[in-house]
Amino acid sequence: MADIFPINKMVSKLKVAPLQPAYFQVRITAPHLTGLIGSDSVSMYCQRAQLPGIQIQASSIRQSGVGNIERRPTDVDFQDLQLTFICDGEGEIMKFFHRWMQSIYKFDAINGLNQQTSRGLKTYTYEYPKNYESTIEIIQYQIGNDSDRKTTKTGTDLRMVAEVPVIRYILGRAYPHNIGTLSTDWGAQNEYHLLPVSFYFQSWSSNYLERGTSYDVADSYNAPTLDITNNIVKATIQDAVVGLNNAKNNPLTAALTFGVINPGLPDIPIPK
C-alpha cells in the first residue's frame, strides 16, 4: 500500500537543512556617543531579535459610487523592532541605551532645568533626527548540513561549522523608543538580566528585494496617480463653484450657509 503522505520523498527534495532561528547576528551603527562601548560590542550581547515584516494598509473605495467595495493600498506599516540584550556585569549595555535615549530627548531634570548634555541638548528638548537615528543590520545564517560534517577516526563529528548568510535585513533611520523594565529577585541567583529594547525605523530592505534601476523623479514619479488626483481636485472645485452659484441665487440658502451674499453678483465661472 502506497504512503498517503510520502515523507521520505519530501525530505529527499530538501537540498539543505531547514533554516533555524538560533543563528543570527545584529549590527548596530549607532550615533557617536562618547565614553561608551562600541556598537560591535553591543551587537555581541544581543540574544534575541525579530526579523521585520511588512503590512500593507488599504482604504475602501467604490469606483462608481456604488457596487462592491475594493481595497486599494495607501501605505505600509512596520511593527517595532524588538531586540533583547544580555546585561553585562559592568552595566555598559544599559549605559549605552540610556545615553542613546537621553541623546534623543533630555528627560532627566533631577539636577535642575538649567542642565545640558555634553552635546548641548538642554532639559526637555529634542535632538535633530540626523543626530540620533542609526542603521541596524540583521543577518540570518544557515549553519551547515550533512556535507559539512567531518568524519574522523572516532566517527562523525556532528558539529556544524559552516556559516552561510541566507537573508540580510537593513533597517534605516532606526532609534530606540522603549527600554523595558527589569525585575530584581534575591532568589534568582542563577539567572541574568535580559534587557528588552524596542526600536522605531522608517523602512527596511533585504537581499531578497529587487534593486531596480534609477529614473528621473521629476519626469515620471507616479504619473498615473497624479493624473487621478488632478481630476479629483478639478471635480471638487467644479462642484464647489456650482454650489456657490446656486446658493447665491437663493437668498435663504445663502443666508443659512454662506451668510448674506449679494444676489446681484454675476455667477462664478466654472473652471474647465
Buried (B, 14 or more C-beta within 10 A) or exposed (E): EEEEEEEEEEEEEEEBEEEEEEBBBBBBEBBEBEEBBEBEEBBBBBEBBBEBEEEEEEEEEEEEEEEEEEEEEEEEEBEBBBBBBBBBEEEBBBBBBBBBBBBBBBEEEEEEEEEEBEBEBEBEEEBEEEEBBBBBBBBBBBBBBEEBBEEEEEEEEEEBEEEEEBBBBBBEBBBBEEBEEEEEEEEEEEEEBBBBBBBBBEEBEBEEEEEEEEEEEEEEEEEEEEEEEEEEEEEEEEEEBEEBBEBBEBEEBBEEEEEEBEEEEEEEEEEE
